[in-house]
Amino acid sequence: MRFTFPFLAISLEVALIVLFGLFVQYETDQNVAQKLNATRSTKMDRFLPLYPLFQDVHVMIFVGFGFLMTFLKSYGFSAVGINLLIAALGLQWSTIAQGLLHSHGQKFHIGIKNMINADFSTATVLISFGAVLGKTTPIQMLIMTIIEIVFFAGNEYLVGEIFQASDIGASMTIHAFGAYFGLAVAGILYRSGLKNGHEKEDSVYYSDLFAMIGTLFLWIFWPSFNAAIAEPGDEQYRAIVNTYFSLAACVITAYALSSLVQHRGKLDMVHIQNATLAGGVAVGTCANMDIHLFTSMIIGSVAGIVSVLGYKILTPFFATKLMIQDTCGVHNLHGLPGVIGGLASIAAIAMGVPSTSSVAMQAAALGSSIGTAVLGGLITGLILRIPIWEQLPDEYCYDDSVYWKVPEYREYDNRFLLYGYHKQLEPEI
């Protein structure tokens, strides 16, 4: 860590600075007017209306995703801290990767949509991070970020420019892609020593409470995520409203199923932290379509049910039978709902909902997103297994103290912390 990590991080940043110097330019008023086919338009006319949506997406990336992964009792520093590291590297590299693809290797101008798309591509890596949370090193995560964004940019270009498929909330290109990429990496990095669990692979009362902070930020701002790059006007309006009601319906079914599948009907905080967000993922692909509000609510309801069942049934199956240890359950929050989103868009277009895409192109986009993700994840996993990256020993997984200067603390019984008795009973403890 002391030498390899700083050297790699600084080298990557130097390379990015050089690439920005060579290829990235400010937008100018003349450039914006040409893009909008207008005789008079300034860059701020285009920038400022979308900036609030960009802020919402930015909060989701740095606060929502970061705190959602703080549920592990001894891995909170890494959940939030490595999230920040990945996001900062990812948004710079994705700006270059996507910009060069769309400009065909020429210089390009940076605008608000470039910044939003950079955050979107970063979200893909953070989703994949959830699948390998606690089992990788910061060095491995830097490498995974660089490689995954290359695969993501290629698939995003294929889906958007070649297939011209509709995926406004990126259910397929971000959520399904990020989940299956992460699962493929997790499969390659499988640890037989963790098949029976790890003492630190658990949550405690306060760590689950911190994770709920991430859930609430993501839940509140998800309509902005799905509407950020929609066309202003009716499309953006529908994207916001459809997501809003899909999320609300999803919460009800997620709570209901959590109670139904748990012993004595008790709610499981894992389900509440994650499955309540599945409606935002599932409605994303057709969020801007005229699907009617009751349809968006059906999509959200189904997503909540499927997500909870995924945590209850599929996560243990993946770990024991398929040898894929999915730490955060990204398959249930992002993978399955992402597939539901792709299938929902196919059904909507087949039933005559107006769209710029077709059933065949939507199906091709879903297949491409999953296929590219799995291929990219397998390749990335093999690269991360190279011995020079020094794979983390099993006993040091899920532990902040390996990579962070952690303050000393005494662990009290949760009951004492909860009721404020720890000061009175400290000598006995």
N, C-alpha and C positions, 0 to 999 in steps of 0.2 A: 504493500500500500504506500509506503513512504516514498518510493521512487517511481515505480511503474505507473501508478494511478496519476500522480501529478504530471508526469511526462506525457502520458496519453491524453489527458484532459487539455493540457496547454497546446499540444501539437494539433489536436482537433480544432481548437479555437483559432489558432494561427491560420490553419487551412481555410476555415470559414471566413475569416477576415479577408484573406486573399481572394476568395471566390466572390465575396460581396464587392470588393474593389473592382473586380473584372466584369461582373455581370449585372449588378443591381444598381438602379438609378431611382431618383425621386420621380414621382409623378409630376407632370407640369399641367398647367391649365390647357395648353394646346393639345397635349396628349389625351386628357380627359374628354375634351370636346370632340376629338376624332372618334374615341370609343363610343360616345353617346350620340354621334351624328348630329351634334348641335353646333350652332354658330357661336353660342356664348355659354360656356359652362366652366366653372372652376373646380379644382380638385376638392375643395371643401364642400361643394354642393354634393359631391359623391361620398365624401369621407364622413362628415358629421352625422348624417341620418343613420348610418350603420354603426357608429361608434358605441352607442349604448348596448346594442346586441353583442358587439365584440367584447365589451366589458363583462357581460353576463357569461359568455363562453369562457373568458379568461378566468373568471372566478371558479367556474366548474372545473377547469383543468388544474388549477393550483390549490384550491381549497377543497372542492368537492371530492375529486379523485384521491387527493392526498389523505384527507381525514377518513374517507371511507375505508382505507386500508389500515387504520390504526387499531383494529380489533385485537391483534395479537398482543399479549400482555407485556412482552419484552422487545417489541419491534416497532414501537411508535416513532422513534427518531428516524429510523430507516424508511418507514412508510411515507412520512411527510417529507423528509430530507432528500431521499433518492428520487421521489416524485418530482421535487423541484429541479434536481440535477437533470433528470431525463427530459423534463419539459423545456428547460432552458436550451439544452443542446438540440432537442428535436425541432423546436420552432425555427431555429436558425437553419438547420440542415434541410428541413422540409421546404423552406422558402426557396432555397437554391434548387433542390431536386425538382419540385413542381414547376418552378419558374422556368428552368431550362427545358423541361419537357414541353410545356405549353408554348414557349417561344422558339422551340426547335433549335436550341443551342445559342440563341442570340441574346443580347442584353435585354433586360426587361425592367419595367417600372413597378415600383412597390406601391400598393394601394391597400385600402382597408380590407378588400376581399382576400388579398394575399395573406394578410395577417390572420383573418378568420380561418382560412384554409390551413395555415400553418398550425394553428391551435387544433384544428380537426385531426390533422395527421399525427400530432403529438398525442391526442387522446387514444389513437390506435395503439401506440406503444405502451401507454399507461394501462390499457386494458390487458395487454399481453403480460405486463409486469405483474399484474394480479395473479396470474396463473403460476408464476415462479417465485412469488413473494417469499422471502426468508431463506431461499435456497440458492441464491446467486450472489456474486460479489459486485461492488460498484464498477469494477473494470468490465466485467461481463455485461453489465447493463449499458455501459457506453457503447460497446461493440454491437449489442443487440439493437440499440436505438438507430445506429447508422445503417445497419443492414435492413432492418424492418421498414424504415421509411423509403428505401429504394424500392422494395417490393410493393409497398403501399402506393407510392407515386405511379409506378407502372400500371398497377391494377386500376387505380383511380382514372388514369388517362384512358385506359382501355374501355372502362365502363362509361365514362362521360363523353369521350370524343369519338371512339370507334362504334360502340354499341348505342351511344346516345340514349342510355337508359335513364329513367327518372329515379333518383334516390336522394331527395332533398334533405332528409334528416340522417342520411348515411347509415341506415340500418344494415345494409349489406356491406358497403365499402369501408365503414369504420368498425361497427360493433361485431358483426359476424367475422369480418376479416381479423380484427384484433383478438377475438376469442380463440379462433381456430389456429391462428399463428402461435399464440401463447400455449395452447394445448399441445401443439406439435413440438414446441421447444421443451415443454415440461415432460413429454413422453421420452424424448431423447435424453434428457437430464434426469431420468428416473433414478430414485435412490431406494434401493432395496432395504437399506438400514432404517428407513422411515416408514416402512409398510405398516408397522404397528403403532405409528404415531410418534410424537416427540413431546417431552415434558413442557416445552415452551410453545407448542402449537395450539395453545388454548387462549381464551380471553378471560378477563376479569371484569368486574362490574364497571369500573371506570373506563376501561379500554373500549368496551362496547358502547359506552355513553359518548366517547369521543368519536367513534365511528358513525354514530347517528348524526353528528354535526355534518359530516360529509354527505350523508343521505339527504338531509334537509336542504343543503345548498344545491345539490344536484336536482332534487325534486322541484324546487322553486324556479330554478333557471332553465329547466329543460325546454320549455316552449321557445326560448330564445335560441337554443342550440338547433332545434329543428327548423326555425324560421330565418336563421341568420343570412343564408345565401339565397333565399327565395326571392322571387321578383316582387318588388314593392307593390302594394295594392292587394287585390283579392287573394293572390297566392300566399303572400306573407300572412295575411289575416287568417286564412284557413289553416295554415301551418301552426299558428299560435293557438287557435281555438281548439282544433282537433287534438293537439298534444295536451292541452290543459285538461280536457275532459277524459282523455284516455288515461292519463296519470291518476285522476281522481277515481275512476272506475277500478283501475288496477289495485289501488290501495285496499279497497273493500274486499276484493276477491283474495288478495294476498293474505290479509288478516284472517279471513274465513278459512282458507285452506291451511294456514299455519296452525290454527286451533284444531282443525279437523284431524290433521295427521300427527299431532303431538300427544303424548301421554297425558291423560286427564284434561285435555283441551287447553293446555297452557301455550301461550304464544312463544315462539322462538325468535330471539332478537336477530339471528342470522337471516331469517326470512324477511323480517321487517326492514332490516338495513338494505337489503338487495332487491327482493322481489317487488317491492313497492315502486321501484324505478323501471321495471320491465315494460310498462305501458308506454313510456317515453321512447324506448328503443323500438318497440314493435310497430308503433304508428309512424315512425320516421319516414319510411320510404314513400308512403302515400299521404303524408301529412298535408301537403299542399293541394291535394286533389279534392274534388267535390264529392266526397264519399258519404256525406251526411254525418251529423254528430253521433247518432245512435250507432253507426258503424265504427267510429273511432272508439266509442265506449265498449263495444263488443271486443274489438282488438285488444284494448287495455285489459279487459276482464280476463280474456283467454291468456294473455301474457302473464298476468299475475298467478293464475292457476298453474300454468306450465312451469314457471320459474320455481315456485315452491315445490312442486313435484320433482323438479330437477335436483334441488338440494336434498330432498328426502331419498330419492331413488338413484339418480344418475351419478351424483358425486361419489358415493361409496362404490358403485359399480365400476366407474372409471379408475378409481384408486386400486381396487382389488383385482379386477379382471383385465383391464386394458393397460394397467401400469402407468396411469397418468395422474399425477398428484396435483390437483387444481386447488391451490391454497385458498383463493378468494371465491371460488365457484364462478369464474367468469363465463363458463359455458351456460350457466343458468340465468345470469343477468344479461349477458351480451350475445352469446352464441345462439341459443334457442330463440330468444325474442327477435334477434336479427334475421333469422331464417323465417320466422313468422311474418316479419315486416316485408321481406321479399315475396313470400307467398301471397300476402294480402294485396300487394300491388299488382301481382299477376291476376288475381281474382277480380280486382277492381277494374282493370283494363278489359279483361275478358267479358265483364258484365256491362261494358259500354261507358265507363267513366272516362271523360275526355282526358287525353294525355298526349304528350309529344313522343311517347315511347310506344312499344308494342309488347304483346305477351312474350314473343320469342326473345326480344332484347332484354326484357326483365329477367327471364329465366337464364339467359346467357350471363347477365350481370351477377346473378346469385351464384351460379356455378363457377364463374371466374373468380369471384371474391373468396369463396371457400377453397377452391383448388389452388389458387395462388398463395393463399395464406398457409395452407398445409405444406406446400412445397417449400415456401420461404422459411417456415418454421423448422422444418426438418433440416434444411441446409444450415440455418442459424444455430440450431442445437448442436449439430456436428462440429461447427466452428467453435462454439463455446466449450466443447469437451476437450479441445486441444490442451495438453498438459501445461503449456506455458502460462495459461490463465489461472492456474492453481485453484482447482475446484474446492469449494468450501467443505471441510470435513462435516460429517453428519452431526456430530455433537455440538457444533457451533452454529447450526442453523437456527433461524428465528431469534437471534440474540444480537441486540444493538451493540453490546460491549465489545464485539469483535472489531467493529469499524468506527465506533464513536466513543468520545470521552463522555462517560455516563456518570452523573452525580451519584454518590452513595445514598442509599435509602434503606429504610427498614420496612419490610412487608408486614403489615398488620392484617388481622382477620377482617374481611370485608364487612362483617356485622358491626365491628367497632368503628370502622371508618364511616359506615352509613349512618349510625346513630350518634356519632360524636363522642363515643366513650373512650377513645384511645388515649386521651390525655390522663383520664382518671386511672386507667388500667395499665399504663405503660410499664410500671415496675413488674407487674405480673407477666406481661407479654414478654 
